[in-house]
Amino acid sequence: MNTNIDCQAVVAAVGDAIIAADAGGAITLWNPGAERMFGYTEAEALGRSLDLITPERLRQRHWDGYHKSMDTGTTKYGNDLLRVPAIHKDGRAMSIAFTVAMLFTPDQKVSAVVAVIRDETARFNEERALRKQVAELEAASATGR
């Protein structure tokens, strides 16, 4: 096993967004994938709240879950993919999917949360259009057209 892998180089090279936030929800890591995906530079994102990419209508729900994970040290999204809306710097709505890794101090307190995020906006829109087509076809079939 090669233990000489440069983790910073890996984080920078990955095409997906990798974002870390401290226990209070301040962004501490923002890779080039996050810059491409959300439109904010690393300098614009570091130190800011995760509200930066969270739609206003979902912020309370987000923070309730975030703080619960910080308190318990657990999340079901370590393995399960979480799909949620997000917002781009230019204000457009996005659909993202991600998993979460919790990082701990030596005394087992949560020190940070790392998310690996993929933009699924195009796939989400395609699925929505297909569902609409199916509903229209079923409605037309039911009326005998």
Buried (B, 14 or more C-beta within 10 A) or exposed (E): EEEEEEEEEEBEEEEBBBBBBBBEBBBBBBBBBBBEBBBBEEEBBEEBBBBBBBBEEBBEEBBEBBEEBBEEEEBEBEEEEBEBBBBBBEEEEBBBBBBBBBEEEEEEEBBBBBBBBBBBBEEBEEEEEEEEEEEEEEEEEEEEE
